[in-house]
Amino acid sequence: MRLLFSIGAVLVAGMFAGGDVAGVAAPGPKFEPPKHQPQRLAGDRDAQTVDVELILAVDVSYSMDMDELAIQREGYAQAIQSKEFLQALKLGPNGRIAVTYFEWAASSDQKIIIPWRLVDGPETADAVAAEIMKTPIRRASRTSISGAITFAMPLFDEDPYRGLRRVIDISGDGPNNNGGPVTVARDAALEKGVVINGLPIMVKEPSYSTMDIDNLDFYYEDCVIGGPGSFVITIKDRDKFKEAIRTKLLMEVAGRTPERPTMRVADKEPRVNCLIGEKIWSDRWGR
């Protein structure tokens, strides 16, 4: 099922009026760790409970141009500082979240830009935004969504805060072409009760040189995301980049889900080959 979101002031206003508007439904289920998941250490019991432990995993592969990378950085910083985000924060039972932000490219290339930070109001939100913006922008080779998911999972164990939900938020402009299969990494995360949401970036025409694909939104829906209430918001217009990032964060923080959630991957065959990125790379480079 293809998700198309109306992103703008009407959606944001509707979220905070308590109604269902523009594809946004009632708050999704709270995160409950599976019974077989190891309990946190006793020392963690004194840590503050937060509404969500949110990992922002951001693509910096060479297929992203410098302008896109700059807009992406600014989008996350401005979203965290926005009045709508701060309103969403207060809708949660605890009124605070824990967030960490890292950039990724190849399976062995991940860099944490923001270690775990508590965001509970304007001051802490401004501090996180400032940290995001002060780090020099970089680019790197290859695209390993599986590597990003695998890197993200242990970060939850390092978080000093306990979340009612745990979410990995992945943005990117191409399919996995390095590291293990993305579906294997995704399924391992879902098995541990983690939700994965996606922000496929489709502002350029698919190109052989950058190894982009048609229907990247389908790829993200069928091969990348998963878990209760998981969703995809697609960026197809460069001018909507920042607005889409803000909307995605609002939905995640407020625990909102699409009115028609993405069909669970187990319920259907993928519409896009989940190994298409690896195939394109092999066809082009012979390895």
DRENDO-1510 file (C-alpha; in Angstrom, 1 decimal, always signed):
<recs>
REC; n; res; u; v; w
REC; 1; MET; +0.0; +0.0; +0.0 .
REC; 2; ARG; +1.5; +3.3; -1.1 .
REC; 3; LEU; +1.4; +6.0; +1.6 .
REC; 4; LEU; +1.0; +9.6; +0.5 .
REC; 5; PHE; +0.9; +12.2; +3.2 .
REC; 6; SER; -0.5; +15.7; +3.1 .
REC; 7; ILE; +2.3; +17.5; +4.8 .
REC; 8; GLY; +1.6; +21.0; +6.1 .
REC; 9; ALA; -0.1; +23.2; +8.6 .
REC; 10; VAL; -3.4; +21.4; +8.4 .
REC; 11; LEU; -1.8; +18.1; +9.4 .
REC; 12; VAL; +0.1; +19.6; +12.2 .
REC; 13; ALA; -2.9; +21.5; +13.6 .
REC; 14; GLY; -5.0; +18.3; +13.4 .
REC; 15; MET; -2.5; +16.3; +15.3 .
REC; 16; PHE; -2.6; +18.6; +18.3 .
REC; 17; ALA; -6.4; +19.1; +18.1 .
REC; 18; GLY; -6.7; +15.4; +18.9 .
REC; 19; GLY; -8.5; +14.5; +15.7 .
REC; 20; ASP; -7.6; +12.2; +12.7 .
REC; 21; VAL; -6.5; +14.3; +9.8 .
REC; 22; ALA; -4.4; +13.9; +6.7 .
REC; 23; GLY; -3.5; +10.3; +7.2 .
REC; 24; VAL; -2.7; +10.6; +10.9 .
REC; 25; ALA; -4.5; +8.3; +13.3 .
REC; 26; ALA; -4.7; +7.8; +17.0 .
REC; 27; PRO; -1.6; +7.2; +19.0 .
REC; 28; GLY; +0.1; +3.8; +18.2 .
REC; 29; PRO; +0.8; +1.1; +20.8 .
REC; 30; LYS; +3.4; +1.6; +23.4 .
REC; 31; PHE; +6.6; -0.3; +23.2 .
REC; 32; GLU; +6.6; -3.5; +25.3 .
REC; 33; PRO; +9.8; -5.5; +25.2 .
REC; 34; PRO; +9.4; -9.2; +24.3 .
REC; 35; LYS; +9.5; -11.5; +27.2 .
REC; 36; HIS; +12.7; -13.1; +26.1 .
REC; 37; GLN; +14.5; -9.8; +25.9 .
REC; 38; PRO; +17.2; -9.4; +28.6 .
REC; 39; GLN; +16.2; -7.0; +31.4 .
REC; 40; ARG; +18.2; -3.8; +31.8 .
REC; 41; LEU; +20.8; -3.7; +34.5 .
REC; 42; ALA; +19.7; -2.9; +38.0 .
REC; 43; GLY; +21.6; +0.4; +37.9 .
REC; 44; ASP; +19.3; +1.5; +35.0 .
REC; 45; ARG; +16.2; +1.4; +37.3 .
REC; 46; ASP; +16.9; +4.9; +38.5 .
REC; 47; ALA; +17.1; +6.3; +34.9 .
REC; 48; GLN; +14.3; +8.5; +33.8 .
REC; 49; THR; +11.5; +7.0; +31.8 .
REC; 50; VAL; +11.0; +8.7; +28.4 .
REC; 51; ASP; +8.2; +8.4; +25.9 .
REC; 52; VAL; +10.4; +7.1; +23.1 .
REC; 53; GLU; +14.1; +6.2; +22.6 .
REC; 54; LEU; +14.6; +7.7; +19.1 .
REC; 55; ILE; +17.6; +6.9; +16.9 .
REC; 56; LEU; +18.0; +9.2; +13.9 .
REC; 57; ALA; +20.1; +7.3; +11.2 .
REC; 58; VAL; +20.9; +9.7; +8.4 .
REC; 59; ASP; +22.4; +8.8; +5.0 .
REC; 60; VAL; +25.5; +10.7; +3.9 .
REC; 61; SER; +26.4; +8.5; +0.9 .
REC; 62; TYR; +27.9; +10.1; -2.3 .
REC; 63; SER; +24.5; +9.9; -4.0 .
REC; 64; MET; +23.4; +12.7; -1.7 .
REC; 65; ASP; +24.7; +16.1; -3.0 .
REC; 66; MET; +26.0; +18.7; -0.7 .
REC; 67; ASP; +22.9; +20.8; -0.9 .
REC; 68; GLU; +20.7; +17.9; +0.1 .
REC; 69; LEU; +23.0; +17.1; +3.0 .
REC; 70; ALA; +22.8; +20.7; +4.2 .
REC; 71; ILE; +19.1; +20.8; +3.9 .
REC; 72; GLN; +18.8; +17.4; +5.7 .
REC; 73; ARG; +20.9; +18.7; +8.6 .
REC; 74; GLU; +18.9; +21.9; +8.8 .
REC; 75; GLY; +15.7; +20.0; +8.6 .
REC; 76; TYR; +16.4; +17.9; +11.7 .
REC; 77; ALA; +17.8; +20.8; +13.7 .
REC; 78; GLN; +14.8; +23.1; +12.8 .
REC; 79; ALA; +12.3; +20.3; +13.4 .
REC; 80; ILE; +13.6; +19.6; +17.0 .
REC; 81; GLN; +13.4; +23.3; +17.8 .
REC; 82; SER; +9.9; +23.9; +16.2 .
REC; 83; LYS; +7.0; +24.8; +18.4 .
REC; 84; GLU; +5.0; +21.9; +16.9 .
REC; 85; PHE; +7.7; +19.4; +18.0 .
REC; 86; LEU; +7.7; +20.9; +21.5 .
REC; 87; GLN; +3.9; +20.6; +21.6 .
REC; 88; ALA; +4.1; +17.0; +20.5 .
REC; 89; LEU; +6.7; +16.4; +23.2 .
REC; 90; LYS; +4.2; +17.5; +25.9 .
REC; 91; LEU; +1.5; +15.2; +24.6 .
REC; 92; GLY; +3.4; +12.1; +25.9 .
REC; 93; PRO; +2.8; +10.7; +29.4 .
REC; 94; ASN; +6.3; +11.7; +30.4 .
REC; 95; GLY; +6.8; +14.8; +28.2 .
REC; 96; ARG; +10.3; +13.9; +27.2 .
REC; 97; ILE; +12.3; +11.7; +24.8 .
REC; 98; ALA; +15.8; +10.4; +24.4 .
REC; 99; VAL; +17.4; +11.0; +21.0 .
REC; 100; THR; +20.7; +10.1; +19.3 .
REC; 101; TYR; +21.8; +11.1; +15.8 .
REC; 102; PHE; +24.3; +9.3; +13.6 .
REC; 103; GLU; +25.3; +9.5; +9.9 .
REC; 104; TRP; +26.0; +6.4; +7.9 .
REC; 105; ALA; +27.2; +5.2; +4.5 .
REC; 106; ALA; +29.1; +1.9; +4.1 .
REC; 107; SER; +28.5; -1.1; +6.4 .
REC; 108; SER; +31.6; -0.1; +8.4 .
REC; 109; ASP; +31.1; +3.7; +8.2 .
REC; 110; GLN; +28.8; +5.2; +10.9 .
REC; 111; LYS; +29.6; +8.3; +12.9 .
REC; 112; ILE; +27.6; +9.4; +16.0 .
REC; 113; ILE; +27.0; +13.2; +15.7 .
REC; 114; ILE; +24.8; +13.4; +18.8 .
REC; 115; PRO; +25.2; +10.8; +21.6 .
REC; 116; TRP; +22.1; +10.1; +23.7 .
REC; 117; ARG; +20.5; +13.3; +24.8 .
REC; 118; LEU; +17.3; +14.0; +26.8 .
REC; 119; VAL; +14.9; +16.4; +25.1 .
REC; 120; ASP; +12.3; +17.7; +27.5 .
REC; 121; GLY; +11.7; +21.3; +26.5 .
REC; 122; PRO; +13.1; +24.3; +24.5 .
REC; 123; GLU; +16.5; +24.5; +26.2 .
REC; 124; THR; +17.4; +20.8; +25.6 .
REC; 125; ALA; +15.9; +21.0; +22.1 .
REC; 126; ASP; +18.0; +24.0; +21.2 .
REC; 127; ALA; +21.2; +22.3; +22.6 .
REC; 128; VAL; +20.6; +19.2; +20.4 .
REC; 129; ALA; +19.9; +21.4; +17.3 .
REC; 130; ALA; +23.1; +23.3; +17.9 .
REC; 131; GLU; +25.1; +20.1; +18.1 .
REC; 132; ILE; +23.7; +18.9; +14.9 .
REC; 133; MET; +24.5; +22.1; +13.0 .
REC; 134; LYS; +28.1; +22.6; +14.3 .
REC; 135; THR; +29.4; +19.3; +13.0 .
REC; 136; PRO; +31.0; +19.6; +9.5 .
REC; 137; ILE; +29.1; +18.0; +6.7 .
REC; 138; ARG; +30.7; +14.9; +5.2 .
REC; 139; ARG; +30.1; +12.4; +2.4 .
REC; 140; ALA; +31.2; +8.8; +2.1 .
REC; 141; SER; +31.0; +5.8; -0.3 .
REC; 142; ARG; +28.4; +3.0; -0.5 .
REC; 143; THR; +24.9; +2.6; +1.0 .
REC; 144; SER; +24.4; +0.1; +3.8 .
REC; 145; ILE; +21.0; +0.4; +5.4 .
REC; 146; SER; +21.6; -3.0; +6.9 .
REC; 147; GLY; +24.8; -1.6; +8.5 .
REC; 148; ALA; +22.9; +1.4; +9.9 .
REC; 149; ILE; +20.3; -0.9; +11.5 .
REC; 150; THR; +22.9; -3.2; +12.9 .
REC; 151; PHE; +24.9; -0.3; +14.3 .
REC; 152; ALA; +21.8; +1.3; +15.8 .
REC; 153; MET; +20.7; -1.8; +17.8 .
REC; 154; PRO; +23.4; -1.8; +20.5 .
REC; 155; LEU; +22.9; +2.0; +21.0 .
REC; 156; PHE; +19.6; +1.2; +22.8 .
REC; 157; ASP; +21.6; -0.7; +25.5 .
REC; 158; GLU; +23.8; +2.3; +26.0 .
REC; 159; ASP; +20.9; +4.7; +26.5 .
REC; 160; PRO; +20.7; +5.8; +30.1 .
REC; 161; TYR; +16.9; +6.4; +29.7 .
REC; 162; ARG; +14.1; +3.9; +29.5 .
REC; 163; GLY; +11.6; +4.3; +26.7 .
REC; 164; LEU; +8.0; +3.2; +26.4 .
REC; 165; ARG; +8.8; +2.8; +22.7 .
REC; 166; ARG; +12.1; +2.3; +20.7 .
REC; 167; VAL; +12.3; +3.6; +17.2 .
REC; 168; ILE; +15.0; +3.7; +14.5 .
REC; 169; ASP; +14.3; +6.5; +12.0 .
REC; 170; ILE; +16.2; +5.9; +8.7 .
REC; 171; SER; +16.5; +8.5; +5.9 .
REC; 172; GLY; +18.2; +7.7; +2.6 .
REC; 173; ASP; +18.1; +8.2; -1.2 .
REC; 174; GLY; +18.9; +4.7; -2.4 .
REC; 175; PRO; +18.7; +0.9; -1.7 .
REC; 176; ASN; +21.1; -1.2; +0.3 .
REC; 177; ASN; +24.2; -2.0; -1.8 .
REC; 178; ASN; +26.7; -3.0; +0.9 .
REC; 179; GLY; +26.9; -5.2; +3.9 .
REC; 180; GLY; +24.3; -7.9; +4.7 .
REC; 181; PRO; +20.8; -8.1; +3.3 .
REC; 182; VAL; +18.6; -5.3; +4.6 .
REC; 183; THR; +15.8; -7.7; +5.4 .
REC; 184; VAL; +18.0; -9.8; +7.7 .
REC; 185; ALA; +19.0; -6.7; +9.7 .
REC; 186; ARG; +15.4; -5.4; +9.8 .
REC; 187; ASP; +13.9; -8.7; +11.0 .
REC; 188; ALA; +16.5; -8.9; +13.8 .
REC; 189; ALA; +15.5; -5.5; +15.0 .
REC; 190; LEU; +11.8; -6.3; +14.8 .
REC; 191; GLU; +12.4; -9.5; +16.8 .
REC; 192; LYS; +13.6; -7.3; +19.6 .
REC; 193; GLY; +10.6; -5.0; +19.6 .
REC; 194; VAL; +12.1; -2.1; +17.8 .
REC; 195; VAL; +10.1; -0.1; +15.3 .
REC; 196; ILE; +11.8; +1.1; +12.1 .
REC; 197; ASN; +10.4; +4.1; +10.1 .
REC; 198; GLY; +11.6; +5.5; +6.8 .
REC; 199; LEU; +12.2; +8.7; +5.0 .
REC; 200; PRO; +13.0; +7.8; +1.4 .
REC; 201; ILE; +14.4; +10.8; -0.5 .
REC; 202; MET; +13.3; +10.9; -4.1 .
REC; 203; VAL; +14.0; +14.5; -5.2 .
REC; 204; LYS; +16.2; +13.5; -8.2 .
REC; 205; GLU; +15.4; +11.3; -11.2 .
REC; 206; PRO; +16.9; +7.8; -10.8 .
REC; 207; SER; +20.4; +7.7; -12.3 .
REC; 208; TYR; +22.7; +4.9; -13.3 .
REC; 209; SER; +25.7; +6.9; -12.0 .
REC; 210; THR; +24.2; +7.2; -8.5 .
REC; 211; MET; +22.6; +3.7; -8.6 .
REC; 212; ASP; +19.2; +5.1; -7.6 .
REC; 213; ILE; +16.0; +3.1; -8.3 .
REC; 214; ASP; +12.4; +3.8; -9.2 .
REC; 215; ASN; +9.9; +3.3; -6.5 .
REC; 216; LEU; +12.3; +3.8; -3.6 .
REC; 217; ASP; +9.2; +4.4; -1.5 .
REC; 218; PHE; +8.0; +0.8; -2.2 .
REC; 219; TYR; +11.5; -0.5; -1.4 .
REC; 220; TYR; +11.4; +1.2; +2.0 .
REC; 221; GLU; +7.9; +0.1; +2.7 .
REC; 222; ASP; +8.5; -3.6; +1.8 .
REC; 223; CYS; +12.2; -4.1; +2.7 .
REC; 224; VAL; +13.3; -1.6; +5.3 .
REC; 225; ILE; +10.6; -0.5; +7.8 .
REC; 226; GLY; +8.6; -2.7; +10.2 .
REC; 227; GLY; +7.0; -3.0; +13.6 .
REC; 228; PRO; +3.7; -1.8; +15.1 .
REC; 229; GLY; +2.6; +1.5; +13.5 .
REC; 230; SER; +5.7; +1.8; +11.2 .
REC; 231; PHE; +5.4; +4.2; +8.3 .
REC; 232; VAL; +7.2; +5.9; +5.4 .
REC; 233; ILE; +7.1; +9.5; +4.5 .
REC; 234; THR; +8.4; +10.2; +1.0 .
REC; 235; ILE; +10.2; +13.3; -0.1 .
REC; 236; LYS; +9.7; +14.0; -3.8 .
REC; 237; ASP; +10.1; +17.8; -3.7 .
REC; 238; ARG; +13.3; +19.5; -2.5 .
REC; 239; ASP; +11.2; +22.4; -1.2 .
REC; 240; LYS; +9.3; +19.9; +1.1 .
REC; 241; PHE; +12.4; +18.4; +2.6 .
REC; 242; LYS; +12.4; +20.2; +5.9 .
REC; 243; GLU; +8.6; +20.0; +6.3 .
REC; 244; ALA; +8.7; +16.2; +5.7 .
REC; 245; ILE; +11.4; +15.7; +8.4 .
REC; 246; ARG; +9.4; +17.8; +10.8 .
REC; 247; THR; +6.2; +15.8; +10.1 .
REC; 248; LYS; +8.0; +12.5; +10.6 .
REC; 249; LEU; +9.4; +13.5; +13.9 .
REC; 250; LEU; +6.1; +14.9; +15.1 .
REC; 251; MET; +4.4; +11.5; +14.4 .
REC; 252; GLU; +7.2; +9.6; +16.1 .
REC; 253; VAL; +7.3; +11.7; +19.2 .
REC; 254; ALA; +3.5; +11.9; +19.6 .
REC; 255; GLY; +3.2; +8.1; +18.9 .
REC; 256; ARG; +1.0; +8.8; +15.9 .
REC; 257; THR; +0.5; +6.3; +13.0 .
REC; 258; PRO; -0.8; +6.6; +9.5 .
REC; 259; GLU; -4.6; +6.2; +9.0 .
REC; 260; ARG; -3.8; +3.3; +6.7 .
REC; 261; PRO; -0.6; +1.9; +8.0 .
REC; 262; THR; +1.9; +0.1; +5.8 .
REC; 263; MET; +1.0; -3.5; +5.4 .
REC; 264; ARG; +3.2; -5.8; +7.4 .
REC; 265; VAL; +6.0; -7.2; +5.4 .
REC; 266; ALA; +5.0; -10.8; +6.4 .
REC; 267; ASP; +1.6; -10.3; +4.8 .
REC; 268; LYS; +2.7; -9.8; +1.2 .
REC; 269; GLU; +5.5; -10.3; -1.3 .
REC; 270; PRO; +7.8; -7.3; -1.8 .
REC; 271; ARG; +7.0; -5.1; -4.8 .
REC; 272; VAL; +10.6; -4.3; -5.3 .
REC; 273; ASN; +13.5; -6.9; -5.1 .
REC; 274; CYS; +15.0; -6.3; -1.7 .
REC; 275; LEU; +18.4; -7.2; -3.2 .
REC; 276; ILE; +18.1; -4.7; -6.1 .
REC; 277; GLY; +20.8; -2.4; -4.8 .
REC; 278; GLU; +23.3; -5.3; -4.5 .
REC; 279; LYS; +22.4; -6.4; -8.0 .
REC; 280; ILE; +22.9; -3.0; -9.5 .
REC; 281; TRP; +26.3; -2.7; -7.8 .
REC; 282; SER; +27.3; -6.2; -9.0 .
REC; 283; ASP; +26.2; -5.5; -12.6 .
REC; 284; ARG; +28.1; -2.2; -12.6 .
REC; 285; TRP; +31.3; -3.2; -10.8 .
REC; 286; GLY; +31.3; -7.0; -11.2 .
REC; 287; ARG; +31.5; -7.7; -7.5 .
</recs>
